[in-house]
Amino acid sequence: MSLNHSEETHAALLARVTSTSGREVREWLQIVEDGPTFTRLEDRVHWLQDDYSLPHGHATAIAHEYDKARAARRVS
């Protein structure tokens, strides 16, 4: 899982997702879950940008958060 910004920037981007997009982070995570299956984070980012017009930073934060949640489910 690749992340191009710091964890602090990641947290700040997630905190602004709702005001930027009008949707809560949990809604975005469900959209990614229900969307196309991608193996690479970058593919998820491009899909979110192209289909939902999200800025690159927010799309990256959502895709990274999705990967973190998916990895946590596998460990449980």
C-alpha positions in Angstrom: 0.0 0.0 0.0 1.6 3.2 -1.2 1.0 6.6 0.3 2.5 9.7 -1.1 1.8 12.0 1.8 2.3 12.0 5.6 -0.1 10.5 8.1 -0.8 14.0 9.3 -1.7 15.1 5.8 -3.8 12.0 5.3 -5.8 12.8 8.5 -6.3 16.4 7.4 -7.5 15.3 4.0 -9.9 12.8 5.5 -11.2 15.5 7.9 -12.1 17.7 4.9 -13.6 15.0 2.7 -17.2 15.7 3.8 -16.9 19.5 3.2 -15.3 18.9 -0.2 -17.5 16.1 -1.5 -20.7 16.3 0.5 -20.3 12.7 1.6 -18.9 11.2 4.8 -15.8 9.0 4.7 -17.8 5.9 5.6 -20.0 6.5 2.5 -16.9 6.8 0.3 -15.5 3.6 1.8 -18.8 1.8 0.9 -18.6 3.3 -2.6 -15.1 1.9 -3.1 -16.2 -1.5 -1.6 -19.2 -1.6 -4.1 -17.2 -0.3 -7.0 -14.9 -2.1 -9.5 -12.2 -4.4 -8.1 -8.8 -2.8 -8.4 -5.6 -4.4 -7.1 -3.6 -1.1 -7.1 -4.2 2.0 -4.9 -3.4 4.2 -7.9 -6.2 2.6 -10.0 -8.7 3.3 -7.2 -7.5 6.9 -7.0 -7.9 7.4 -10.8 -11.4 5.8 -10.7 -12.5 8.1 -7.8 -11.1 11.1 -9.7 -12.6 10.2 -13.0 -16.0 9.0 -11.9 -16.6 11.3 -8.9 -14.5 14.3 -9.8 -12.6 14.2 -6.5 -9.4 16.1 -6.1 -6.3 13.9 -6.2 -5.4 14.3 -2.5 -8.9 13.4 -1.3 -9.1 10.4 -3.7 -5.8 9.2 -2.5 -6.8 9.6 1.2 -10.1 7.7 0.6 -8.3 4.9 -1.3 -5.6 4.6 1.3 -8.2 4.5 4.1 -10.1 1.8 2.2 -6.9 -0.3 2.0 -6.2 0.2 5.7 -9.8 -0.9 6.6 -9.6 -3.9 4.3 -6.2 -5.0 5.7 -7.7 -4.7 9.3 -10.6 -7.0 8.3 -8.1 -9.6 7.0 -6.2 -9.6 10.3 -9.4 -9.9 12.5 
